[in-house]
């Protein structure tokens, strides 16, 4: 009985194993004839970078001692400027920010006066050339400036009134070097009219002097080579302004005072009375003449004729 059970179990395992093998064969056969569906690859969108537009950033160059300098005015995005001189191999690079203005120079070289030197400047934005300046320039060596001498001269003096020689207190003096064109701080005279301007160039000077109540003055000195006491500086007083004398206003006359004056001055009184009588007499004569003319016209109209009558001459005409 036990032997038969073992045989049954073995047959069962064989059947199961055979079934599994058959399924595997079918699956392999199906895979050999099946077509694989490819997977879609992701699409990458690339945004193109705009190409920088050309623009002018360089101004006129100039020679400076041993190099060329040029002003860069960058009104756009940041740029890189490459400069060279004599050969593109002798170059230098400098960055110029957005909206920045600066002076860019080439490397330094040894050059002689009158030598023609080639140079160039190139501006790049994001690696794209937007402006270039390639030229030649003639080297112009200026004379070596003479150094200014030591400021060691002390100048002093006296400011006085031109009329009486009295020292002027508080006068202000400004010294200006003619050769070196330097104006020194103003110095002021003390209670004794003296002034001192220390540590100045040995040179000729233009001096401007002012003082309250005096006319401004200006003078030029000879060349001063050491500590010097200048001649007295004389200032003239300002002319006093003349006030115009007002005309007297007429005094009103009292009528009573006028009559009193006539009474106490017989000649004046007689003259006034004569003029008054003449005026009154003339008025009466004219009135009588006009009245006679009126009566004559009335009689003429009545009689048909008109009697001529002449006006009085210089007074009353008797009828």
Secondary structure, DSSP 8 states (H G I E B T S, - for coil): -HHHHHHHHHHHHHHHHHHHHHHHHHHHHHHHH------------------------B---EEETTEEEEEEE--SS-EEEEEEESSTTSEEEEEE-TT-EEEEE-------TT-EEEEEEEEEETTEEEEEEEEEEE--------------EEEEEEEEETTT--B-TT-EEEEEETTT--B---EE--TTSEEEEEEE-SS-EEEEEE-TTB--EEEE-----S-EE---EEE-B-----------------HHHHHHHHHH-HHHHHHHHHHHHHHHHHHHHHHHHHHHHHHHHHHHHHHT--------SSS----
